[in-house]
Amino acid sequence: MRNYKIFLPLIVFILLFQVKGYSQFGIAHEIAVKAGPASFFTDYGERWNVKNNLNNAGYGIGISHYMNFAYKTDCHYSQAASFFTNHFRIRNELDYFYSKLEHFGPVARKNTIGGQLLRAMHGESEIIEGGIHLEYHPFRIRDFTHSGYMFSPYISLGGHFVSYKADAYSDLGSLENPKNVFPTFIGGMDFERGSTYSIVGGLGVRYRLGFRHDLLIEARGQYYGSDWIDGLNINAPQNKFNDYIFWFNVGYVYYINFQ
């Protein structure tokens, strides 16, 4: 605990130092918080079953730091600014996802031993990840930030480092007993903490609330470099893809050193 008391003030000091320093070079900093439902596409249930995807939706929360290169306020900005400065932001992000997972679908609904085994199995997945994104805004960022536009759509692409932890249990007893496990999952379960990467693509829009404030709405897909995010990895024809998440979030953006 003593280390955290030293570490946290140091992080705040470094951030404030960077904000002051980068502003000298025409870089503004923005902070955003966001949250919303996250649908987990995993080995629980049928991947493309609508009920399965809706019922296995958890939630995600995140915090983002943006570097906005359209900070300069001189009147010759439009002549001096590059295409990158006009249309791109760099975003650093830290996210947390959680969902309870159940087996839904035709097989799980059957009044068979296999259906009973699937309905009795319950899981959960917890994910912490962070990384960097590049955002492209078709409208000039400076025009939007100075109320030239009320809306600013964007697309983004990024990569994350991921730490995940899954867990599961059965109403019938221990999952170490093969009699309590659906045959397809025998030998395909691992509930140790693991790490991987994710590729993140998003589509969003900002709405101008005020001089230093934006509303953010975003939909994104996150494809993981592992199929163990849910603790299951089966060798079966229906298991053609790694786990991934579709996240719809709403957020609030505050401009730290914008002028």
Steps between C-alpha positions, in 0.01 A plus 500: 500500500793731575622464142163612363514817713829588332410375153167681451628856571793428268263406216297818558818710496622341175162550333481865600859554386423345162184710459692820567792393283308375198277808496812697404504305172134537409375177658186500713404224740154358551370253758192282450305250708265255329275206581247275332384144427749252355389186319740207539536266200657188650469121517196535727191417296478549125714793382247639250190427707331836573360395839837361600681824412243722673489292818878473519540877491692646791639849538811701432643816651802695383710811532677661206770763450504683166773700334342770285747667261262781399581703808664809351294818510697715256306646209724330242409154621327384182805575288749336735311191612563165335237246399595290805456796733161580351351153506671266749503444874714254696316324780642308797243285676442271799185280503330248728244240384292250692225258406323195640479228237234237436433241231204596281388343176325194355737244655473650849119505476471130424364267766808280479801428720705735280241776536495451876880521518504825303219664699673406826828667400550867590804717434639849520779696338690804626732698272737792558669644193675811381666634190521768234262602217515726199178691426414650162246785490366593152412851622784727608554463873559873552171587328314264731676612820420862417131422436523492122315169519277353771583141400834341413496134383818292511645155444776347708745212499721386784668220691480400868693290745246280679487327840204267550360265765214257441317270739218245483301256711224243453182448698567125470835509681869550435609565141803279569259208479445421128147382578406863577646641178352512150720257298624769259656699787690213663869592481412846370470703820759727660413752771845634578571869444645563156614775268469569130436788260193644333445684172240774543299673230237763574249741351381796703378856513558797728234757583609845615358577845704811573838670471684223690242220492395231252256211506640181349312205345697206364453145372805277476611143442792345689655181362729314740814308418383214723198271525543464877331829598196305626708210640387266219687397186344208314629312199176487302381617157277767654797656679655682202580833666666638811288683755396857435282774646262753351483807724255789474597784730407855587755737647586850615808687374669790681766718330780558755709780347286607203488871407 
